[in-house]
């Protein structure tokens, strides 16, 4: 089976019924407005600075993206923490996918370049910023382009970089999850780079929640409104034991092992 055969367009079984019913665990309108203004200002400033960011060395760019990610989380009133050994160089970080916030919290703790669907590159403002930060874009509608994408990830890993991917291929509510697809694991095998499975867990006032999930046919704006209104939202990034592929390793075996670790 070739890498091209591993391309997928999965669909989550989660829908709006997985989301919490409206509760009293929300902030005031004034706090919501403040969060929007503070967070929007941070993102807008970063977008306006793209011409300057493009001139920065890699180390400077990583520092900026970490500060920006933490500023966004702080602006939204979200607390976050990392547990375990989060990779800082030369590793493929594979995580479950719940929300658009997954990207933000990973960038807050790891010097990672991200794998994202090609459509993100066309998003107003954000697409340009993502490209400047070194995001690797994949066109899931064109299977023949996948080997080239895997090759780019391999090159990043071989150069000592961290690449973060969401091998489930779509978002789930967090209570349920999907299977890690094997395609991107081939890059780690080819580069002999370690694989770090990561579990992202969302809680509201200490209780597991789906309030931040971005699922079904809802829009980004709808999801953003719930996040902005949520009181006591927190995210934990837990890095599990590192997997070390060998030349003879199978990407399918690695994918199954990582799925089991994250699901557990």
N, C-alpha and C positions, 0 to 999 in steps of 0.2 A: 504493500500500500504506500503510495507516495504522499508527500506532505500536502499536495493539492487535494487529495481525497479527504483530508482532515478538516477542510473548511466547513463551517457550520453557520446556519442562521437559526439558532435555537429560539424557542418561545417559552417564556416562563408560564407556569400554571397559576402564579399569583395574580390577583386582580384587586380592584378597589375594596372587595370584601375583606381583604387581609389588613386593611388600614384600620386604625382605632376609631371608635365612635367619638364624636365631639365631646370633649370633657372640659372641666374647669382648669386644667393644667396649661393655661396659656397666659401670656404676659399682657400688659395693658397696651392700648393703641399707641400711646406715646412711646413706649419701649420698642414696639414694632417699627415705628417710623424712624426712631434713632438707629436701630439695627440696619435698616435699609440704607440710610444715609451714610453711616460709617462704612459698611461693607461695600456699597456702591462706589464710594470715594476711593477706597483702597484699590479696587479693581480698575477703575477708570484711570487712576494715576499710573498703574502698571501698564495699561494699554498705551497711554500717551508716551510712556517711557520706552516703548518697544524699540525705536531706532537706537537708543542708547544701550538697551539691554543686548541688542544684537552685536555690539562691539565688545562686550565684557568677556573675559576669559571664563572657562568652564567653572572654575571655583567661585568666581564672583556671581555667575548666573545661578548656581545652586544656592548660594547664600540668599540671593534675592527671592528665589521661589519659595524657600523655607519661610522667610519673613512674611511674604505675601500670604502664604497658606495660613500661617498662624494669625495674621491680622484678620483674615476672613473669618476664621473660627471664633476669634475673640469678638469680632464685630457682631456675629450672629448669637453670641452668648453661649457658645458651645464649649464645654470642657473636654479635654482629650488627654489620653496617656498611652504610652507604648509599654508593652510587657514583653520580655524576652529580648533576644539579640536581633535587632533590626539591621539588615545589611547596609553597610555604608560604602561598599565597593564590590565590584565584580560578582554580581549575583542576579538571578532571575527571581523577582518577588511575585508570587502568585497569590491572589486574594479573592475571597468571595465578593460578590457585587450586590450591594443593597441600594445605593443612592449615588447621586452626583457628588455627595460629600465624601465618598470613598477616596476620590482623587485628592481632595483637599487635605484630608488627614494623612494620607500616605506622603504627600509632598511636605507636610509639616514635620515628618520624622525621618524620611529617607531621601537621599540625593538622587531621586529616580527620574528617568525618562519614562514616559507613559506610552502604552499602545492604545490607540483610540480609533474608532470608526472614522472613515473618510469624511462623513458628513460634518463632523466637528470642525474640520478645517474651514468649512463654509459659514460657520456661525459668526454673526457680526461681533467684532471686537475680540471675543474669546478665542476664535479660531486663529487669529493672527498671533495672539499671545501664546497660545498652545504651540504653534509652530516655532516661535522664537525660543521657547523653553526646550525644544528638541523632541517634541512628541513624534512618535512613529505612527503614521496613519495607515490603516488597512482598508482596502475596498473589498468588503465581504460579498459583494455581488459579482466579483470577477475572480474566480478560483485561480486562474493562471498567474495572478499577481502575488499569491500567498508565499511561494518560495522566496521571492525577492524580499518580502516583508520579514520572513523568518531570517533571511540572510542579514538584513539590517540589524535585527535584534542580536544575532550571533556576533556581528562586528562590534556592537556596543559592549557586549559582555566580554569579548576577547580584549577590548581596550581597557577593561577594568571598571566599566560603568555598571550602574544598577538600572535594570529595566523592570517596570511594574506592569503586570498584565492581569486581566480578569478573565480567566479561561472558561468561566461559565457562559460567556458570550452575551449575557443579558442580565438585567437586574432581577433580584428576588426580594421578598419581603424581609428576610433575615431569620424568620422562624423556619422557613423552608428554603432549600437551596438546590442548585443544579449540579451537574457533573462537570468536572474540569475536562475540557477537550484537549487532546494531546498535541495539536500542531505547534504551538509556541514552545513546548518543552523540547522540541528538536533543536532549537537554538542553544539551549543549555548543554545538550548532549554534544553538539558540534563544537562548542567553545570550551567544553569541560568545565563549565561554570556551575557553582552550587545553586540549588533551588531552595528558596525559603518560603514555605507555606504560611500565609497570614490569615488570621480570622478577624474580621471587623464586627464588633458588637455594639449595638445602639441601646441606650437606656434613657429613661426619663424619670428623674428623681429616684434613681437607683433601681428602677424596674424595667426589664426588657421591653422595648417598644418598637413598633413599625412606623412610627410617625414620620420618620425621615425617608422611608422607602419611596423609590421613584419607579413605579410599576404600571403595567397595563397601558392604556391609551391616554393617560393624563399628561398634561403639558408640564414643562419645566416650571412655568409660573405657578401652577397649582401646587406643585411640590414645594417650591420656594416659600409660598405663603404659609404652609404648615410649619416649615422649619423656623421661619421668622417668628411665628406666634408661639412656638413651643417653649415651655418653661422647664428648666433643669435638664436640658438635653446634653448627653455625654456620649463620647465614642471611645471605645478601647480597641487598640491595635495590638493583637497578640501574635508574636512571631513564634512559630513552632520550630521543632528541631530541623536542622538543615539537612537536605538530601544532597548527596554527592554523586552525580552521574559518572559512569565510566564510558569509555568509547563504545563498549558493547551494550550499553544501557538502552532500554526501549523507552521511547517517549510515552507509550501507553502505560507502562508500568509506573513511571514517574507520575503521570497524571492521576492514576488510580491511588497511589500512595498519598499524594498531596490532597486529593479530594477527601480521603478518609481522615487525615489529620485535621483538616479544617472543619469538617463536619462534626468531628468529635468534640 
